[in-house]
Amino acid sequence: MNTATNLPVSLYFDAFGEKQNPAIVLLPGLGSQSISWSQRFCQRLADGGFYILRVDNRDCGLSPTLNHAGVPDLQVLSQGQSIPIAYTLREMAADVALTLDNAGIPAAHIVGRSMGGMIAQLFAAQYPQKTLSLCAIMSSTGNPQLPPPAPDVMAMLLGPRPDPYSHQSAWLEQQLAFFRRIASTHVPFDEQYYTALLITSLARASSMPGMLRQIAAMAATGDLRSEIKRIAAPTLAIHGTHDPLFPVEAGQDISNTIHGARLELIEGMGHEIPPALEAEVTELLLAHFNNR
């Protein structure tokens, strides 16, 4: 395995469906693990005739953690000063390419949510021969002119948090508060689902330094538009009308930048795909993959 941070690493994934079917790669968002795509969500896609690779990005979950790269000082970065960056989203896209090669899959439908959607866009731009189609869910182009995230959401995301192992109850309460804040407005908040997701994620792995390196990677990557405008793969952007982290204009910017891209807005959806909206999202994806 490569130890240099600018070289690709092979990512952990688990699979659903039959390998002879067309492949779908599901990329999670910032600090999120593969299991943020629920088994029910993945099985819906597999039942549609696809082979699903549910991936942990580098520095998260069961994929390689690059602790030797150190912890970036985000306060210095936020002040406009340069800091050492372990990697960018481009290296994270290269991880996906290597993972597909190692799995013997020549090309796949690439789907990403939030930061994962930015990785997916870069993958489609860098590896057109490996991209059957692209879907970016609640994601962004990184355009600096877009409306910023809600300040309170960023404070919750980047602020101090209890140690999840020594103060698990306090950590869980804080994380649930964050999920409530970014949740969809038109469906009830499923506290049981998110509690189980958080506890399972903690049991798999927890790396705050890894999440900080991912944030630095997003900042270092910057505006994607000059690269993604050359994407030729069929592209779908799915976005919620009530997303407080990447406002709806971010999804509109994706569809405006990538030639031929379509935008599907889901009324009331925030910066999450709650169980109540999984059927709607998977139906949009299956229609996209099948060119309907």
Contacts in CASP RR format, 6 or more apart in sequence:
PFRMAT RR
TARGET T0000
AUTHOR 0000-0000-0000
METHOD contacts of the structure
MODEL  1
MNTATNLPVSLYFDAFGEKQNPAIVLLPGLGSQSISWSQRFCQRLADGGF
YILRVDNRDCGLSPTLNHAGVPDLQVLSQGQSIPIAYTLREMAADVALTL
DNAGIPAAHIVGRSMGGMIAQLFAAQYPQKTLSLCAIMSSTGNPQLPPPA
PDVMAMLLGPRPDPYSHQSAWLEQQLAFFRRIASTHVPFDEQYYTALLIT
SLARASSMPGMLRQIAAMAATGDLRSEIKRIAAPTLAIHGTHDPLFPVEA
GQDISNTIHGARLELIEGMGHEIPPALEAEVTELLLAHFNNR
1 9 0 8 1.000
1 10 0 8 1.000
1 64 0 8 1.000
2 8 0 8 1.000
2 9 0 8 1.000
3 68 0 8 1.000
5 66 0 8 1.000
5 69 0 8 1.000
5 86 0 8 1.000
5 87 0 8 1.000
5 91 0 8 1.000
6 87 0 8 1.000
6 91 0 8 1.000
7 91 0 8 1.000
8 91 0 8 1.000
8 94 0 8 1.000
8 95 0 8 1.000
8 97 0 8 1.000
8 98 0 8 1.000
9 58 0 8 1.000
9 63 0 8 1.000
9 64 0 8 1.000
9 95 0 8 1.000
9 98 0 8 1.000
10 64 0 8 1.000
10 95 0 8 1.000
10 98 0 8 1.000
10 99 0 8 1.000
10 102 0 8 1.000
11 55 0 8 1.000
11 56 0 8 1.000
11 57 0 8 1.000
11 58 0 8 1.000
11 63 0 8 1.000
11 64 0 8 1.000
11 95 0 8 1.000
11 96 0 8 1.000
11 98 0 8 1.000
11 99 0 8 1.000
12 34 0 8 1.000
12 55 0 8 1.000
12 56 0 8 1.000
12 61 0 8 1.000
12 62 0 8 1.000
12 63 0 8 1.000
13 34 0 8 1.000
13 53 0 8 1.000
13 54 0 8 1.000
13 55 0 8 1.000
13 56 0 8 1.000
13 99 0 8 1.000
13 103 0 8 1.000
14 34 0 8 1.000
14 53 0 8 1.000
14 54 0 8 1.000
15 51 0 8 1.000
15 52 0 8 1.000
15 53 0 8 1.000
15 54 0 8 1.000
16 39 0 8 1.000
16 42 0 8 1.000
16 43 0 8 1.000
16 45 0 8 1.000
16 46 0 8 1.000
16 51 0 8 1.000
16 52 0 8 1.000
16 54 0 8 1.000
17 46 0 8 1.000
17 49 0 8 1.000
17 50 0 8 1.000
17 51 0 8 1.000
17 52 0 8 1.000
18 46 0 8 1.000
18 49 0 8 1.000
18 51 0 8 1.000
19 51 0 8 1.000
20 51 0 8 1.000
21 46 0 8 1.000
21 49 0 8 1.000
21 50 0 8 1.000
21 51 0 8 1.000
22 49 0 8 1.000
22 50 0 8 1.000
22 51 0 8 1.000
22 108 0 8 1.000
22 109 0 8 1.000
22 132 0 8 1.000
22 289 0 8 1.000
23 50 0 8 1.000
23 51 0 8 1.000
23 52 0 8 1.000
23 53 0 8 1.000
23 100 0 8 1.000
23 105 0 8 1.000
23 107 0 8 1.000
23 108 0 8 1.000
23 109 0 8 1.000
23 132 0 8 1.000
24 45 0 8 1.000
24 50 0 8 1.000
24 51 0 8 1.000
24 52 0 8 1.000
24 53 0 8 1.000
24 108 0 8 1.000
24 109 0 8 1.000
24 110 0 8 1.000
24 111 0 8 1.000
24 285 0 8 1.000
24 289 0 8 1.000
25 53 0 8 1.000
25 55 0 8 1.000
25 96 0 8 1.000
25 99 0 8 1.000
25 100 0 8 1.000
25 108 0 8 1.000
25 109 0 8 1.000
25 110 0 8 1.000
25 111 0 8 1.000
25 120 0 8 1.000
26 34 0 8 1.000
26 37 0 8 1.000
26 42 0 8 1.000
26 52 0 8 1.000
26 53 0 8 1.000
26 54 0 8 1.000
26 55 0 8 1.000
26 111 0 8 1.000
26 112 0 8 1.000
27 55 0 8 1.000
27 57 0 8 1.000
27 96 0 8 1.000
27 110 0 8 1.000
27 111 0 8 1.000
27 112 0 8 1.000
27 113 0 8 1.000
27 116 0 8 1.000
27 117 0 8 1.000
27 119 0 8 1.000
27 120 0 8 1.000
28 34 0 8 1.000
28 36 0 8 1.000
28 37 0 8 1.000
28 55 0 8 1.000
28 56 0 8 1.000
28 57 0 8 1.000
28 60 0 8 1.000
28 112 0 8 1.000
28 113 0 8 1.000
28 114 0 8 1.000
28 116 0 8 1.000
29 36 0 8 1.000
29 57 0 8 1.000
29 112 0 8 1.000
29 113 0 8 1.000
29 114 0 8 1.000
29 115 0 8 1.000
29 116 0 8 1.000
29 117 0 8 1.000
30 114 0 8 1.000
30 115 0 8 1.000
30 211 0 8 1.000
30 214 0 8 1.000
30 215 0 8 1.000
30 218 0 8 1.000
31 57 0 8 1.000
31 60 0 8 1.000
31 115 0 8 1.000
31 210 0 8 1.000
31 211 0 8 1.000
31 214 0 8 1.000
32 60 0 8 1.000
32 113 0 8 1.000
32 114 0 8 1.000
32 201 0 8 1.000
33 56 0 8 1.000
33 60 0 8 1.000
33 61 0 8 1.000
33 62 0 8 1.000
33 201 0 8 1.000
33 204 0 8 1.000
33 205 0 8 1.000
34 54 0 8 1.000
34 55 0 8 1.000
34 56 0 8 1.000
34 61 0 8 1.000
34 62 0 8 1.000
35 54 0 8 1.000
35 197 0 8 1.000
35 200 0 8 1.000
35 201 0 8 1.000
35 204 0 8 1.000
36 113 0 8 1.000
36 197 0 8 1.000
37 54 0 8 1.000
37 113 0 8 1.000
38 193 0 8 1.000
38 275 0 8 1.000
38 278 0 8 1.000
40 275 0 8 1.000
40 278 0 8 1.000
41 273 0 8 1.000
41 278 0 8 1.000
41 281 0 8 1.000
41 282 0 8 1.000
42 52 0 8 1.000
42 54 0 8 1.000
44 278 0 8 1.000
44 279 0 8 1.000
44 282 0 8 1.000
44 286 0 8 1.000
45 52 0 8 1.000
45 282 0 8 1.000
45 285 0 8 1.000
45 286 0 8 1.000
46 52 0 8 1.000
48 286 0 8 1.000
50 109 0 8 1.000
50 289 0 8 1.000
51 105 0 8 1.000
53 99 0 8 1.000
53 100 0 8 1.000
53 103 0 8 1.000
53 105 0 8 1.000
53 108 0 8 1.000
55 63 0 8 1.000
55 96 0 8 1.000
55 99 0 8 1.000
56 62 0 8 1.000
56 63 0 8 1.000
57 63 0 8 1.000
57 92 0 8 1.000
57 95 0 8 1.000
57 115 0 8 1.000
57 116 0 8 1.000
57 119 0 8 1.000
57 214 0 8 1.000
58 64 0 8 1.000
58 65 0 8 1.000
58 66 0 8 1.000
58 87 0 8 1.000
58 91 0 8 1.000
58 92 0 8 1.000
58 95 0 8 1.000
59 65 0 8 1.000
59 66 0 8 1.000
59 207 0 8 1.000
59 209 0 8 1.000
59 210 0 8 1.000
59 211 0 8 1.000
59 213 0 8 1.000
59 214 0 8 1.000
60 205 0 8 1.000
60 207 0 8 1.000
60 210 0 8 1.000
60 211 0 8 1.000
60 214 0 8 1.000
61 201 0 8 1.000
61 204 0 8 1.000
61 205 0 8 1.000
61 207 0 8 1.000
62 204 0 8 1.000
62 205 0 8 1.000
63 95 0 8 1.000
65 205 0 8 1.000
65 207 0 8 1.000
65 210 0 8 1.000
66 86 0 8 1.000
66 87 0 8 1.000
66 210 0 8 1.000
66 213 0 8 1.000
67 207 0 8 1.000
67 209 0 8 1.000
67 210 0 8 1.000
69 86 0 8 1.000
69 87 0 8 1.000
69 213 0 8 1.000
70 86 0 8 1.000
70 209 0 8 1.000
70 213 0 8 1.000
71 209 0 8 1.000
71 212 0 8 1.000
71 213 0 8 1.000
72 83 0 8 1.000
72 84 0 8 1.000
72 85 0 8 1.000
72 86 0 8 1.000
72 212 0 8 1.000
72 213 0 8 1.000
72 215 0 8 1.000
72 216 0 8 1.000
73 83 0 8 1.000
74 158 0 8 1.000
74 212 0 8 1.000
74 215 0 8 1.000
74 216 0 8 1.000
76 83 0 8 1.000
77 83 0 8 1.000
77 216 0 8 1.000
77 219 0 8 1.000
83 216 0 8 1.000
85 216 0 8 1.000
85 217 0 8 1.000
85 220 0 8 1.000
86 213 0 8 1.000
86 216 0 8 1.000
86 217 0 8 1.000
87 213 0 8 1.000
87 217 0 8 1.000
88 217 0 8 1.000
88 220 0 8 1.000
88 221 0 8 1.000
89 115 0 8 1.000
89 118 0 8 1.000
89 119 0 8 1.000
89 122 0 8 1.000
89 217 0 8 1.000
89 218 0 8 1.000
89 221 0 8 1.000
90 122 0 8 1.000
90 126 0 8 1.000
90 221 0 8 1.000
91 217 0 8 1.000
92 119 0 8 1.000
92 122 0 8 1.000
92 217 0 8 1.000
93 119 0 8 1.000
93 120 0 8 1.000
93 122 0 8 1.000
93 123 0 8 1.000
93 126 0 8 1.000
93 127 0 8 1.000
94 126 0 8 1.000
96 110 0 8 1.000
96 119 0 8 1.000
96 123 0 8 1.000
97 123 0 8 1.000
97 126 0 8 1.000
97 127 0 8 1.000
97 130 0 8 1.000
100 106 0 8 1.000
100 107 0 8 1.000
100 108 0 8 1.000
100 130 0 8 1.000
106 130 0 8 1.000
107 129 0 8 1.000
107 130 0 8 1.000
107 131 0 8 1.000
107 132 0 8 1.000
108 130 0 8 1.000
108 131 0 8 1.000
108 132 0 8 1.000
109 131 0 8 1.000
109 132 0 8 1.000
109 133 0 8 1.000
109 134 0 8 1.000
109 135 0 8 1.000
109 289 0 8 1.000
110 120 0 8 1.000
110 123 0 8 1.000
110 124 0 8 1.000
110 131 0 8 1.000
110 132 0 8 1.000
110 133 0 8 1.000
110 134 0 8 1.000
110 135 0 8 1.000
111 117 0 8 1.000
111 120 0 8 1.000
111 134 0 8 1.000
111 135 0 8 1.000
111 137 0 8 1.000
111 285 0 8 1.000
112 119 0 8 1.000
112 120 0 8 1.000
112 135 0 8 1.000
112 136 0 8 1.000
112 137 0 8 1.000
112 139 0 8 1.000
113 137 0 8 1.000
113 138 0 8 1.000
113 139 0 8 1.000
113 273 0 8 1.000
114 137 0 8 1.000
114 138 0 8 1.000
114 139 0 8 1.000
114 245 0 8 1.000
114 246 0 8 1.000
114 271 0 8 1.000
115 139 0 8 1.000
115 214 0 8 1.000
115 218 0 8 1.000
116 139 0 8 1.000
117 136 0 8 1.000
117 137 0 8 1.000
117 139 0 8 1.000
118 136 0 8 1.000
118 139 0 8 1.000
118 140 0 8 1.000
118 141 0 8 1.000
118 142 0 8 1.000
118 218 0 8 1.000
118 221 0 8 1.000
118 224 0 8 1.000
120 134 0 8 1.000
120 135 0 8 1.000
120 136 0 8 1.000
120 139 0 8 1.000
121 134 0 8 1.000
121 136 0 8 1.000
121 139 0 8 1.000
121 141 0 8 1.000
121 224 0 8 1.000
121 227 0 8 1.000
121 228 0 8 1.000
121 231 0 8 1.000
121 254 0 8 1.000
121 258 0 8 1.000
122 221 0 8 1.000
122 224 0 8 1.000
122 227 0 8 1.000
122 228 0 8 1.000
123 130 0 8 1.000
123 131 0 8 1.000
123 134 0 8 1.000
124 131 0 8 1.000
124 134 0 8 1.000
124 228 0 8 1.000
124 231 0 8 1.000
124 233 0 8 1.000
124 235 0 8 1.000
125 224 0 8 1.000
125 227 0 8 1.000
125 228 0 8 1.000
125 230 0 8 1.000
125 231 0 8 1.000
126 227 0 8 1.000
128 231 0 8 1.000
128 232 0 8 1.000
128 233 0 8 1.000
131 231 0 8 1.000
131 233 0 8 1.000
132 233 0 8 1.000
132 289 0 8 1.000
133 233 0 8 1.000
133 234 0 8 1.000
133 235 0 8 1.000
133 236 0 8 1.000
133 288 0 8 1.000
133 289 0 8 1.000
134 231 0 8 1.000
134 233 0 8 1.000
134 234 0 8 1.000
134 235 0 8 1.000
134 236 0 8 1.000
134 258 0 8 1.000
135 235 0 8 1.000
135 236 0 8 1.000
135 237 0 8 1.000
135 238 0 8 1.000
135 285 0 8 1.000
135 288 0 8 1.000
136 235 0 8 1.000
136 236 0 8 1.000
136 237 0 8 1.000
136 238 0 8 1.000
136 251 0 8 1.000
136 254 0 8 1.000
137 237 0 8 1.000
137 238 0 8 1.000
137 239 0 8 1.000
137 273 0 8 1.000
137 281 0 8 1.000
138 238 0 8 1.000
138 239 0 8 1.000
138 240 0 8 1.000
138 243 0 8 1.000
138 245 0 8 1.000
138 246 0 8 1.000
138 251 0 8 1.000
138 269 0 8 1.000
138 270 0 8 1.000
138 271 0 8 1.000
138 272 0 8 1.000
138 273 0 8 1.000
139 237 0 8 1.000
139 239 0 8 1.000
139 246 0 8 1.000
139 250 0 8 1.000
139 251 0 8 1.000
139 254 0 8 1.000
140 146 0 8 1.000
140 246 0 8 1.000
140 250 0 8 1.000
140 251 0 8 1.000
140 253 0 8 1.000
140 254 0 8 1.000
141 223 0 8 1.000
141 224 0 8 1.000
141 225 0 8 1.000
141 228 0 8 1.000
141 250 0 8 1.000
141 253 0 8 1.000
141 254 0 8 1.000
141 257 0 8 1.000
142 221 0 8 1.000
142 222 0 8 1.000
142 223 0 8 1.000
142 224 0 8 1.000
142 225 0 8 1.000
142 250 0 8 1.000
143 223 0 8 1.000
143 225 0 8 1.000
143 250 0 8 1.000
143 253 0 8 1.000
144 222 0 8 1.000
144 223 0 8 1.000
146 247 0 8 1.000
146 249 0 8 1.000
146 250 0 8 1.000
146 253 0 8 1.000
147 247 0 8 1.000
147 249 0 8 1.000
147 250 0 8 1.000
148 154 0 8 1.000
149 244 0 8 1.000
149 245 0 8 1.000
149 246 0 8 1.000
149 247 0 8 1.000
150 244 0 8 1.000
150 245 0 8 1.000
152 181 0 8 1.000
153 178 0 8 1.000
153 181 0 8 1.000
153 182 0 8 1.000
153 244 0 8 1.000
153 245 0 8 1.000
153 271 0 8 1.000
156 174 0 8 1.000
156 177 0 8 1.000
156 178 0 8 1.000
156 181 0 8 1.000
157 178 0 8 1.000
157 245 0 8 1.000
158 215 0 8 1.000
161 171 0 8 1.000
161 174 0 8 1.000
161 175 0 8 1.000
161 208 0 8 1.000
162 170 0 8 1.000
162 171 0 8 1.000
162 174 0 8 1.000
163 171 0 8 1.000
164 171 0 8 1.000
164 172 0 8 1.000
164 202 0 8 1.000
164 206 0 8 1.000
165 202 0 8 1.000
165 206 0 8 1.000
168 202 0 8 1.000
172 195 0 8 1.000
172 198 0 8 1.000
172 199 0 8 1.000
175 194 0 8 1.000
175 198 0 8 1.000
176 191 0 8 1.000
176 194 0 8 1.000
176 195 0 8 1.000
176 198 0 8 1.000
179 189 0 8 1.000
179 194 0 8 1.000
179 272 0 8 1.000
180 189 0 8 1.000
181 244 0 8 1.000
182 243 0 8 1.000
182 244 0 8 1.000
182 245 0 8 1.000
182 270 0 8 1.000
182 271 0 8 1.000
182 272 0 8 1.000
183 189 0 8 1.000
183 270 0 8 1.000
183 272 0 8 1.000
183 274 0 8 1.000
184 240 0 8 1.000
184 242 0 8 1.000
184 268 0 8 1.000
184 269 0 8 1.000
184 270 0 8 1.000
184 272 0 8 1.000
184 274 0 8 1.000
184 276 0 8 1.000
184 277 0 8 1.000
185 242 0 8 1.000
185 268 0 8 1.000
185 270 0 8 1.000
186 242 0 8 1.000
186 267 0 8 1.000
186 268 0 8 1.000
186 269 0 8 1.000
187 274 0 8 1.000
187 276 0 8 1.000
187 277 0 8 1.000
188 276 0 8 1.000
189 274 0 8 1.000
190 274 0 8 1.000
190 275 0 8 1.000
190 276 0 8 1.000
193 274 0 8 1.000
193 275 0 8 1.000
225 253 0 8 1.000
225 257 0 8 1.000
228 254 0 8 1.000
228 257 0 8 1.000
228 258 0 8 1.000
229 257 0 8 1.000
229 258 0 8 1.000
229 259 0 8 1.000
231 258 0 8 1.000
231 259 0 8 1.000
232 259 0 8 1.000
234 288 0 8 1.000
234 291 0 8 1.000
235 254 0 8 1.000
235 255 0 8 1.000
235 258 0 8 1.000
235 260 0 8 1.000
235 261 0 8 1.000
235 262 0 8 1.000
236 261 0 8 1.000
236 262 0 8 1.000
236 263 0 8 1.000
236 264 0 8 1.000
236 284 0 8 1.000
236 285 0 8 1.000
236 288 0 8 1.000
237 251 0 8 1.000
237 252 0 8 1.000
237 254 0 8 1.000
237 255 0 8 1.000
237 261 0 8 1.000
237 262 0 8 1.000
237 263 0 8 1.000
237 264 0 8 1.000
238 263 0 8 1.000
238 264 0 8 1.000
238 266 0 8 1.000
238 281 0 8 1.000
238 284 0 8 1.000
239 246 0 8 1.000
239 248 0 8 1.000
239 250 0 8 1.000
239 251 0 8 1.000
239 252 0 8 1.000
239 263 0 8 1.000
239 264 0 8 1.000
239 265 0 8 1.000
239 266 0 8 1.000
239 269 0 8 1.000
240 248 0 8 1.000
240 265 0 8 1.000
240 266 0 8 1.000
240 267 0 8 1.000
240 268 0 8 1.000
240 269 0 8 1.000
240 270 0 8 1.000
241 248 0 8 1.000
241 265 0 8 1.000
241 266 0 8 1.000
241 267 0 8 1.000
241 268 0 8 1.000
241 269 0 8 1.000
241 270 0 8 1.000
242 268 0 8 1.000
242 269 0 8 1.000
242 270 0 8 1.000
243 250 0 8 1.000
243 269 0 8 1.000
243 270 0 8 1.000
243 271 0 8 1.000
244 270 0 8 1.000
244 271 0 8 1.000
245 271 0 8 1.000
246 271 0 8 1.000
248 265 0 8 1.000
251 263 0 8 1.000
252 263 0 8 1.000
254 261 0 8 1.000
254 263 0 8 1.000
255 261 0 8 1.000
255 262 0 8 1.000
255 263 0 8 1.000
262 288 0 8 1.000
264 284 0 8 1.000
266 277 0 8 1.000
266 280 0 8 1.000
266 281 0 8 1.000
269 277 0 8 1.000
273 281 0 8 1.000
END
